[in-house]
């Protein structure tokens, strides 16, 4: 039983890396491709900066999960359990 839990932990850690890369890529590509593009007709507004900030925040949050920072394990107990972390990903 412990071996299966260990394998689930390894898979969860792999997906943590995927989330870090995904959120970081979204933020970087949005800044490179969308913001300076003169072809987009809408003006760059507060919503654009909030969206990029959201992606950066979650990239840093998930990086803390990957690194298993003690302060995060204390304050966010759900990231220490595979089932609870899976529910967090789904939501």
HELIX and SHEET records of a PDB file:
HELIX    1   1 UNK A    2  UNK A   29  1                                  28    
HELIX    2   2 UNK A   30  UNK A   35  3                                   6    
HELIX    3   3 UNK A   46  UNK A   67  1                                  22    
HELIX    4   4 UNK A   70  UNK A   75  1                                   6    
HELIX    5   5 UNK A   77  UNK A   80  5                                   4    
HELIX    6   6 UNK A   82  UNK A   90  1                                   9    
END                                                                             
